[in-house]
Amino acid sequence: MTERSPAPDRGAPDPRAEGDAVVRVDRDAVPVPAHGDAVVRTERDTAPVPAHGDAARSPTHRRLGAEVWIVLGLSLGQSAVYAIVRIIARLTEETPLGDQSTALNPSVSPRPYLDLTYQLLGIAFALVPVALALYLLSEPGRRAIDRVGFNLVRPARDLAAGVGLAALIGVPGLAFYLLGRSLGITVAINPAALNDVWWAVPVLLLSAVKNAVFEEVIAVGYLLERLEERGWAWKWQTLASAVLRGAYHLYQGIGPFFGNLVMGLVFNEYYRRSRRVMPLVVAHTLIDVVAFVGWWVIPEAWRAVLV
């Protein structure tokens, strides 16, 4: 129960003398000083007022820079550092680079269902940095998936564009891999090193999707958006993203670094023009599906030609 204030005595004389002005106080009005009075302005009064939705609500440049380093440190930047260390180790080994090999999608347990569990967990947890990047890109009234075009608003057009990009990158990419093998600057790659189990193809398909989402959302959608916010010129944005893409493929040799750098430049330019990352995800998924599942199903004699 709240306590009520005592009612005013209606018979009491009005304290205002006759002729006194009645001063009405408008709480929302700004007080106007009398002529000659000094106006004291605080720092808050003189500070510029940003427009609605302006940088007042966006992180500072320094905060954005720290955010980018954190996201990359948890994802592709970390992969790039390990890949650089790996290529240094490869180049300093007695075995020539061209005689070395690497395996993608390896089994981690001889027990099939335990191996399946590890594979699915690895795929799921690899997508956590993607969720973080999208969360950080989100804005009031605008979802991050719409901002970078990672949605299904135009599936037919995205699929067509993805198929075209996959052909543009995939066919020359295979030729470039074979050239690198002949020059001794690319290691032999086994893209599907899983044991012979019934769930191998479904897991390889999921792995292809995971790689595409992981790389395209972070290396293209997130990174290019943040670098643009920091005021980077386009040439430096696309170069940074493409070099990052090449760097985290260095564990495969010198050749894949340049091949993926070119792929990054092409994908970045498409994103600049369309502001959509979904066609890039489609293209990357198709490239990896052909590599992973294709390797799994082709005859052993064909594999010998590719390695």
C-alpha positions in Angstrom: 0.0 0.0 0.0 1.4 3.4 -1.0 1.1 6.4 1.3 -1.1 9.2 0.0 -0.1 12.9 0.3 -2.4 15.0 2.5 -5.0 16.9 0.5 -4.5 20.6 0.2 -6.4 23.0 2.5 -8.8 24.6 0.1 -9.6 27.4 2.6 -6.0 28.5 3.0 -5.0 31.8 1.4 -3.2 31.8 -1.8 0.5 32.6 -1.1 0.8 34.5 -4.4 0.2 38.2 -4.0 -2.2 39.9 -6.3 -0.4 40.8 -9.5 2.2 38.2 -9.1 3.0 36.3 -12.3 2.2 32.6 -12.4 5.3 30.8 -13.6 4.5 27.6 -15.5 7.3 25.1 -15.6 7.6 23.0 -18.7 9.9 20.1 -17.7 10.8 19.4 -21.4 11.6 23.0 -22.2 15.2 24.2 -22.2 15.7 27.1 -19.7 16.4 30.4 -21.4 18.9 32.5 -19.5 18.1 36.2 -18.7 19.8 38.9 -20.7 23.5 39.1 -19.6 23.5 35.8 -17.8 26.4 33.5 -18.6 25.5 30.3 -20.3 27.6 27.4 -19.0 28.0 24.7 -21.6 29.2 21.2 -20.7 31.2 18.9 -22.8 28.1 16.9 -23.5 26.3 20.0 -24.8 29.1 20.7 -27.3 29.7 17.2 -28.4 28.5 16.5 -32.0 25.3 14.5 -32.1 25.6 11.6 -34.6 22.8 10.8 -37.0 20.4 8.0 -36.3 22.2 4.7 -36.9 25.6 6.4 -37.3 28.9 5.2 -35.8 27.7 6.2 -32.3 26.4 2.6 -32.0 29.1 0.9 -34.0 32.4 -0.3 -32.5 35.5 2.0 -32.8 38.2 1.2 -35.4 40.4 -0.2 -32.6 37.7 -2.4 -31.3 36.9 -3.6 -34.8 40.5 -4.5 -35.4 40.6 -6.5 -32.1 37.4 -8.3 -33.1 38.8 -9.3 -36.5 42.0 -10.7 -34.9 40.0 -12.7 -32.4 37.7 -14.2 -35.0 40.6 -15.1 -37.3 42.5 -16.4 -34.3 39.7 -18.8 -33.6 39.3 -19.9 -37.2 41.1 -19.3 -40.5 43.9 -17.2 -39.1 44.8 -20.1 -36.7 44.8 -22.5 -39.7 47.0 -20.1 -41.7 49.6 -20.0 -38.9 49.7 -23.8 -38.6 49.9 -24.1 -42.4 52.9 -21.7 -42.5 54.7 -23.7 -39.8 53.9 -26.9 -41.7 55.2 -25.6 -45.1 58.4 -24.5 -43.3 58.8 -28.0 -41.9 58.1 -29.6 -45.3 60.7 -27.4 -47.0 63.3 -28.2 -44.4 62.9 -31.9 -44.6 65.2 -34.1 -46.5 62.4 -35.5 -48.6 61.6 -33.2 -51.6 58.3 -31.4 -51.4 56.9 -33.2 -54.4 57.5 -36.5 -52.8 55.5 -35.7 -49.7 51.8 -36.2 -49.1 48.9 -35.1 -47.0 45.5 -36.6 -46.2 42.2 -34.8 -45.8 39.2 -36.1 -43.9 41.2 -38.9 -42.2 39.6 -41.4 -39.9 40.5 -40.8 -36.2 39.4 -44.2 -34.8 39.4 -47.8 -36.0 36.0 -48.2 -34.4 33.4 -47.2 -37.0 30.8 -45.6 -34.8 33.3 -43.9 -32.6 34.9 -42.5 -35.7 31.5 -41.3 -37.0 30.9 -39.5 -33.7 34.3 -37.8 -33.9 33.6 -36.8 -37.6 30.2 -35.3 -36.8 31.5 -33.4 -33.7 34.4 -32.0 -35.8 32.0 -30.7 -38.4 29.7 -29.2 -35.9 32.3 -27.4 -33.8 34.1 -26.1 -36.8 31.0 -24.0 -37.6 31.0 -22.3 -34.2 33.3 -19.5 -35.4 30.9 -19.0 -38.3 28.1 -18.4 -35.9 30.3 -16.0 -33.9 31.2 -14.0 -37.0 27.6 -13.7 -38.1 26.6 -12.7 -34.6 29.1 -10.0 -34.5 28.0 -8.7 -38.0 24.3 -8.5 -36.9 22.8 -5.1 -36.5 19.5 -3.8 -35.1 16.9 -4.4 -37.7 19.2 -6.3 -40.1 20.3 -9.9 -39.8 23.9 -10.8 -40.6 22.8 -13.5 -43.0 20.9 -10.9 -45.1 23.9 -8.5 -44.8 26.3 -10.9 -46.4 23.8 -12.7 -48.6 23.9 -16.0 -46.8 20.2 -16.8 -47.2 17.8 -18.6 -49.5 16.0 -15.6 -51.0 17.0 -16.5 -54.6 17.9 -20.2 -54.6 17.8 -20.7 -58.4 20.0 -17.8 -59.2 22.5 -18.7 -56.5 22.7 -22.3 -57.6 23.3 -21.2 -61.2 26.0 -18.7 -60.2 27.5 -21.3 -57.9 27.7 -23.9 -60.7 29.3 -21.4 -63.0 31.9 -20.3 -60.4 32.7 -24.0 -59.6 33.4 -24.7 -63.3 35.4 -21.5 -63.6 37.6 -22.4 -60.6 37.4 -26.2 -60.4 38.6 -27.2 -63.9 41.6 -24.8 -64.0 42.3 -25.8 -60.3 42.7 -29.5 -61.2 45.0 -28.6 -64.0 47.0 -26.3 -61.7 47.3 -29.1 -59.2 48.6 -31.5 -61.8 51.1 -28.8 -62.9 52.2 -28.3 -59.4 52.8 -32.0 -59.0 54.9 -32.2 -62.1 56.9 -29.2 -60.9 57.4 -30.6 -57.5 55.8 -27.7 -55.6 52.6 -29.4 -54.6 52.4 -32.4 -52.3 50.3 -35.5 -53.1 46.8 -35.0 -51.7 44.5 -37.7 -50.6 41.2 -35.8 -50.2 39.2 -38.7 -48.7 41.2 -40.7 -46.2 38.3 -42.2 -44.3 38.1 -45.9 -43.6 35.9 -48.1 -45.8 32.6 -47.5 -43.9 29.0 -47.2 -45.0 28.7 -43.6 -43.8 31.8 -42.3 -45.6 30.0 -40.6 -48.5 27.4 -38.7 -46.3 30.2 -37.5 -44.0 32.3 -36.4 -47.0 29.3 -34.4 -48.2 28.8 -32.8 -44.8 32.5 -32.0 -44.7 32.3 -30.3 -48.1 29.4 -28.1 -46.9 31.3 -27.4 -43.7 34.4 -26.3 -45.5 32.4 -24.1 -47.9 30.5 -22.3 -45.1 33.5 -22.0 -42.8 35.7 -20.4 -45.4 33.3 -18.3 -47.5 31.4 -16.8 -44.6 34.6 -15.8 -42.7 37.2 -15.1 -45.4 34.8 -13.3 -47.7 31.5 -12.2 -46.0 32.9 -11.3 -42.5 36.4 -10.2 -43.3 35.5 -8.0 -46.3 32.6 -6.3 -44.4 34.8 -5.5 -41.4 37.8 -4.3 -43.5 35.4 -2.0 -45.4 34.1 -0.6 -42.1 37.7 0.1 -41.1 38.1 2.2 -44.2 40.4 -0.1 -46.2 40.5 0.4 -50.0 39.1 -2.4 -52.0 42.4 -3.5 -53.4 43.7 -4.1 -49.9 40.5 -5.8 -48.7 40.6 -8.3 -51.5 44.3 -8.9 -51.3 44.2 -9.5 -47.5 41.3 -12.0 -47.9 42.9 -13.8 -50.9 46.3 -14.0 -49.2 44.6 -15.5 -46.1 42.9 -18.1 -48.3 46.2 -19.0 -49.9 48.0 -19.1 -46.5 45.8 -21.6 -44.8 46.3 -24.0 -47.8 50.1 -23.8 -47.6 50.2 -27.2 -45.9 49.5 -28.6 -49.4 52.5 -26.9 -50.9 53.5 -23.8 -52.8 51.2 -24.4 -55.8 48.0 -24.5 -53.8 48.9 -21.2 -52.2 48.8 -19.4 -55.5 45.9 -21.4 -56.8 43.7 -20.5 -53.8 44.9 -16.9 -53.9 43.5 -16.6 -57.4 40.3 -18.3 -56.3 40.0 -15.8 -53.5 40.4 -12.8 -55.9 37.7 -14.2 -58.2 35.3 -14.9 -55.3 36.0 -11.6 -53.7 35.2 -9.7 -56.9 31.9 -11.6 -57.2 31.0 -10.7 -53.7 31.8 -7.0 -54.3 29.4 -6.9 -57.2 26.6 -9.0 -55.7 27.0 -8.8 -51.9 26.0 -12.4 -51.8 28.1 -15.2 -50.2 25.7 -18.0 -50.9 26.8 -18.6 -54.5 30.4 -18.9 -53.2 29.3 -21.5 -50.7 27.5 -23.4 -53.5 30.6 -23.2 -55.7 33.0 -24.3 -52.9 30.7 -27.1 -51.9 30.6 -28.5 -55.5 34.4 -28.3 -55.8 34.9 -30.2 -52.6 32.2 -32.7 -53.3 33.9 -33.5 -56.6 37.2 -33.8 -54.9 36.1 -35.8 -51.8 33.4 -38.1 -53.2 35.0 -38.3 -56.6 38.2 -39.6 -55.0 36.2 -42.1 -53.0 34.4 -43.6 -56.0 37.0 -43.5 -58.8 39.0 -46.6 -59.5 42.3 -47.1 -57.8 44.2 -46.8 -61.2 42.8 -43.3 -61.7 44.0 -42.3 -58.2 47.5 -43.3 -59.1 47.4 -40.7 -62.0 46.3 -37.9 -59.7 49.0 -38.5 -57.0 
